[in-house]
Amino acid sequence: MPKLKSFLLLLLVLTASLSFAQPRRKVIINEDCSGPGGSNMQTLMIMIQSPQVEVLGITVVSGDAWRDEEVAHTLRLLEIMGRTDIPVVSGAAFPLVRTREESQMWQQRYGKVAYAGAWDERWWHGPSVVPPLPEGQPTTKPADENAAHFLIRMVHKYPHEVTIYEGGPMTNLALAISLDPQFPELAQELVFMGGSLSPQTDNPEFLNNPRHEFNFWFDPEAAEIVLRASWKKVVCTPTDISIKTHMTAALVKQIEASGTPLARYIARFAMLTPSADIMWDELAAAAWIDPTIITKTETRYMSVDLDRGAGYGNTLTAGTTDARRPVAQPVEIQVDLDTEKFYRMFAVLMTAPTPAH
């Protein structure tokens, strides 16, 4: 325990010196904040815990769960972390076009998906229902603004300084682009977890349809709008690389030993079941903070299948020299990573004191 305290003190001194040495990087986290615990919540933690990052706000979108429930989980997490200064902004409750009823008909025709997020029959409830939260109900409230307008306002306030981090369906971003075509041009970059090319896995979600990925599938039209917008830079963390990461019991135990409120939250709510333990969005966030975690990338054009057939919502890609490439921006796709470096970074951030506002 003395060694752990000495390590944490050294970390605090180092991170404090770094924060004075360079300005923090501005980011808006656009996430389908299901909880408690799990990939979405842990992604918020990574960004907030990093002394290199200034989280301007968290814009919430339906996806893994319904928006209103996700907002409640997010507000409660920020209370636990002592960071209620960060705005939580409600976004789209529904995809642009796709509905649950339509998706059920599609599955009857083309086959049932392994995971349907907010639409999944295993935990289905109405979109406006907020069930009791295991971590406790929040006392704070979301911002009095909608996500699309918040996103637009922030990039105009800080032109070319704000990274848009996307960890869920892209509905909020598509709405912002539709309201203000300058939105992607004024952002510094788009970093997102989504898409699937050819993941090497026996996970049933991808086994029979490797191009299927939930964030694209839930709102394909939004993803198409976002991918063809005029971003200066786009970085993608696809399923292919995410599945190489796992939140293990050993990692949770290491974090729990620090005894912070955040560590206790992780120890109580970490999801260690198969599929749920994959660190989908955490990797995208960590790699944005420290790109050296990624050891291999490739550049391709990326789009989404909108033909309403068996491939509806699937990921489409083309090489940079392919004459048939989609009308879209080139995307830097992460291919491989230093897993041990990623796990070390995650553990350090989760055991450090939460930076003050």
C-alpha positions, 0 to 999 in steps of 0.5 A: 500500500505505501508503494501504491500511495507513492506511485499515485503521488508521483503520478499526480505531480507528473500530471500536474506539471504536464497540465501547466506545460501544455493546453488541454485538448478540447473534446465533446463526447457523443456517446450512448451512455448505457450503464452503470459501468461498461464500455460507455461509462468507462470511456467517459472516465478515461476522458475526464480522468486525463489531465491532457483533456478538457471535456466541454460536454457529453452529448447523449444519444439513444443506442445501447439504451434509451437516451433518457435512461442514459442521461440519468446514468451519466449525471450520476457518474459525474456526481460520483466523480465530483465533476458535475461542472461538465454539461450533460446534453440530451440528444436524439431519442430515435434514429433518423429513419429506422424504427424498432418495428421496422428493425424487427421486420427486417430481422424476421426476413434476414435473420435475428441480430445478436444484439439490438441495444435499446430495442433488444427484447431482453431488456426492453422498456419504453423510450421515456422510462427511466428505471431505478438506477443501481448506482442511485438516482442523480440529483443534478439535471441535464443542460437546457439545450439539445445536443445538435445545437450544443455541438454547433455552438462549441465548434463556433466558439472554439473553431478548429480546436474541438475534437468530436469523439463519437462512441455511439450511433451518429444521429446527433452529429448528422442532425448538427450537420443538417442544421449547420453544414459548417459544423464538420469543417469547424471541428478539429477532427472526428474520432469514432468507434464504429464500423466492421471490416473482417474481425477475427472472432467467434463472437456471434454478433459478427460470425455470420455477418462480419460487416455488421456493427451496432452503431452503424446498424442502429442508424445507418442514414446518420452514419452515411451523412457523417462519413461523407461530411467535410471533416479535416480528419477522421479516425476510426476504431473498428470492431476488428481492433476493439475485440483484441481488448478485454476488461479482465477481473485482474484489471478490475482488482488492480483498479479497486485497490486504489480505493477511490470512489471511481475505483469502487464504482468500477469494481461494483459495475464492471461488466466481465461477461463475454462480449460485454467485457470488450473495451469497445469505446475505451480504446478509441478514447485512449488512442486519441489521447496517446496515439502510440497505443496504435501500432498499425493503421490503414487509410480507406474510404468508408460508407454504409449500405442503405439498400434496405436489404440483407446488408442494410447498415453494413460497413462499406469500404474502398481503397484510396485508389479504387475508382468506385470509392464512395463520396466520403472523406478518407478514414484512418482505420486502426488495425493493431495496438499495444494491448499492454500499453493500453491496459497500463494507461487505463489502470493509471487513469482509473486509479488517479485522483479525478482532476478538479474543474 
